[in-house]
């Protein structure tokens, strides 16, 4: 199984932003817990993405990304995927009428 950000845009178009395998995302969750993040540890199960939690998700992803870069080249893929998630969530902030979740 894999974990993705799924977005249904106004008009019904669906976009999937892959994150990682379920096992890899569970490891992300452990790292996120160590960093004191609240929402990211639940990526391997399910978390709704809503206008009310976008800023927190973006903040947590920024902290997580910085830590992955600090850890070095072996964590580059995590940093790149985090960049894709940040980009997608920023696009959500500029739009209304969407629904999204991570799981």
Secondary structure as UniProt FT lines:
FT   STRAND          2..8
FT   TURN            10..11
FT   STRAND          14..21
FT   HELIX           22..34
FT   TURN            35..36
FT   HELIX           40..42
FT   TURN            43..45
FT   STRAND          47..49
FT   TURN            51..53
FT   HELIX           54..71
FT   HELIX           73..75
FT   HELIX           76..93
FT   STRAND          99..102
//
